[in-house]
Amino acid sequence: MLFPAHTRSLFALLCLTLLLTAPFPAVAAEFSIDADYPGGNILIKKIEGDQVLLAPDLRDTAGWWFYWNFRVTGAAGRTVTFQFDGQSPIGVRGPAISQDGGATWAWMGAECVTKNSFDYTFSADAGEVRFAFTIPYLQSDLDAFLKKHEKSSFLSVTTLCATGKNRSVEKLHIGNLEGDPRFRVLITARHHACEAMANFVLEGLMDVILADTEDGCWFGRNVELTVIPFMDKDGVEDGDQGKNRTPRDHNRDYIGVSVHKETEALRTFVPNWANGKLRVALDLHCPHIRGRHNEDIYIVGSRHEEMWVEEQRFGSLLEEANRDGLLPYSCSNNLPHGKSWNVSRSYSAGLSFDGWASGLDGIQLATAFEIPYANAGGTAVTPENSRNFGSSLAKALRAYLQEKEKVERRTSEYPVFSGGVFPSLTVMAQGKGSTSEAGIGALIPWGNRLWAVGYVAHINGQGLGLYEIRENMTMERHPASITGTYANRMAHWPSGQAFIGPYAIDADGQVRTIEAFREIRLAATCAHLTDPRNKVYFLGMEGGFWEVDVKSLEAVFLFDLKKELGLQDVLVHFKSAHTAQGRVVVANNNYDEQEYLGLRQAGRLAEWDGSSWNIVERNPFVEVAGTFGNDSYGGDTLYALGWTDSSLVLRVLVKGEWRRYLLPKSSQCWDHAWNTEWMRIRHASTERLMMDAHGTFFELPPFAYGGEIWGIRPVCTHLRVVPDYCHWRGFFVMASDQIDHDQGQPQSGLWFGNIDDLWSMGKPSGWGGPWRNTALQAGDCSDPYLMTGYDAKGLHLHCQADEPVRIDVEVDFLGNRQWVPYHSFELTPGQTYRHHEFPAGFSAHWVRLRVNQPCTATAQFFYN
């Protein structure tokens, strides 16, 4: 018979009728087995006489694990064999036993164990006897510890969160509680509910810090510790395994959207509490049952070589502090990454605590300790000697922090800096296969770091990916990196994630990959029309359009924009997308000699309202962006940047109405779809929109009062290819695309400076106009053309017509579409060309031209 554990009352009442051969009479007896108490766990599979068949209750653990804890009553005077079904979950020193209701425990010893079973003879007066895989540590034990220290001025007990079963998760603050410690330290235990011995070590460590000793006083002056004794509080009290939970356990829950409330709360609390002072994060665990790496205390080595060096240094300090300790520890037992079980596939279910903590601002040591359940280097593990080891751990922690006090390695060693450039912060294509480029496609400040994504042409190259840049100006290529062609970025605040390339980065800087986009060239990410909290859109350069669930990262294909926008026979080059005013607007920048000669119009600015696609303009467009303003700003104005053979085109969506403006070009080098990597419009500073277009930085107004657009002005001209720019840690940062494969090894760097440094670049200049051999009808009027922000201005006019044509020049000096006449020019069949120099100092926001007769006209402005 089977007594299921999910009822949580595992009571087995045995009526034993021993029918023996004569001359012995039949004897009746009763005893019971259950796990209906905190930490209890057992499945009773079968009982026959004094033989009991048992198994650990796995509950939501995937695969097999070994924790169990049950009690027997009414078995006085009996010898009972407890056999486990399948592999043996009995530890090196046999079961732990308690004969006083769980108040004290001892090891029964290996001599009572035969393979997967153990025998126990109950005394004649035995009452309740408990058996467990390990010596438990429960809420009652923590309560007793806190009671002992309740009067300490160095201890504050608060709550991290409530569990799924509404239990309070204790958050202990220990040491310097005055709010300005020199260092902060984070320590956790019981990410896996069954790993109880870790808590005894934790008690010993806290005892030292709370003691009225020289060590305790030092911590009280210099260090604030946050300690979470039970990360899986429900699992501890309910007697769960806690290991390999479905869908993932607490120690794989530090990536994406957390499954467990405790990890979610910790990830929210720590970055704000740390305030740049967090130096050490320790996570205490217990390993497997027996064998190598299960019967020694050791540090689990990080995959980061820099962190492994710190772990080894801490280990050597601990070895010295523990020289006379009751439990042996040797630094040589530390387990490097790549050895035994400590390999990448062991972390495939998610990210561990120490993996997450290693990315926190200011951290220097983030590691996990494994404390054996029963046997450490030949010594039986007990609560007493575990606490003793905890005291050694506290002393090693002090020694380590005192070393860091002398030399703050990460803040004292800065790389070479010259002319706004850190040479060490260079993205370089690796390998002989990198016959491509190595640009920096997008930048986004997030998770206390600056993130950059590299791009190659047509996903052809090696060694690029996702880069994280820290406050000490060091750059690391993230292990999740994929070499591809990516230039999208978006901060999605509802989910607390940043999307850049195919990556989703949470607020702590942990990275997940959208697997569907590994081989997709990504141009843009933008807000969802109907479910913006839970979904976003992605645009591919080849015209694919997807929606992505921000939690699961599942991508659903929605459209092939080549078909939707009539571009089936074109090698399209989509560049940007943005959501505003109830529509998604996309840009495709196809332009080459065919467009220049008027043989094709493959460029597109198009919009989708959730039901149908509409083409706004059939010219090349390269960027779409907006202000996210409310009614006080005149609405959430949207800007779209494109060009023609004659000038730049700035389309503006104002309160549902599309406007069209023209601007000068300062270079013709951009007049090809491939040469526009990547013109951007974005907030270069708070409430300051900046646009990079054809070699000029323009300032754009963030609002559209009265539906009007004015105040656009050029800041500088430049030669730099600037795929993206942003502010980070006081710097104005510009990305680049600098050396292609035909010049050598593809590479690009970053420029760090002040945004006002832009004024010292090239003086604003440019050329262009509304007409270039354009067929016009009588009364036709040009779009507004930018006039302000340039010193010297000239106008070239050319007209072909059978009759004299008057061209009227009008200016708008208020920027509100109140046009006034400036001058009229008459061109005749005998005088088809006129030139005009505007007076020095003359300017207006906009200028436009009008003809009074049908003609073919050219009007080009030159600004210097």
ABEGO torsion letter per residue (X at the ends): XBBBAAAGBBBBBBBBBBBBBOABBBBBBBBBBBABBBGBBBBBABBBEABBBBBBBAEABBEBBABBBBBBBGABGBBBBBBBBEBBABBAAEBBBBAAGGABBBBAEAAABBEABBBBBBBAABBBBBBBABBBBBAAAAAAAAAAAAABAABBBBBABBBAAGBBBBBBBBEBAAGBBABBBBBBBGABAABAAAAAAAAAAAAAAABBBAAAAAAAAABBBBBBABABAAAAAAGBAGBGBOABBAAAAABEBBABAAAAAAAAAAAAAAGGABABBBBBBBBBABEBGAABBBBBBBABAAAAAAAAAAAAAAAAAAAABABBBBAAABBBBGBEABBAAAAAAEBBAAAAAAABBGBABBBBBBBBAABBGGBBBBAAAAAAAAAAAAAAAAAAAAAAAABBAAAABBBBBBGGBBAABBBBBBEAABBBBBBBABBBBBGGBBBBBBBBBGGBEBGBEBBBBBAAGBBBBBAABBBBBBABBBBBAAAGBBBBEABBBBAAGBBBBBAAAAABBBABBBBBAABAAABBBBBBAAGBBBBBBAAAGBBBBABBAAAAAGAAABBBBBABBBBBGGBBBBBBABBBAAAAAGABBABBBBBBAGABBBBABBBBBABBBBAGBBAAAGEBBBBBBBBBAABBBBBBBBGGBBBBBBBBBABAAABBAAABOBBBBBBABBGBBBBBBGGBBBBBBABBBGGBBBGBBBABBBABBBABBBBBGGBBBBBBBABBAAAEBBBBBBBBBBAAAAAABBBBBEBEEABBGBBBBBGBBBBBBBABGBBBBBBBBBBBBABBBBBBBBBBAAGAGBBBBABBBBBBAABABBBBBBBBGBBBABBBBBBABBBBBBBBBBBX
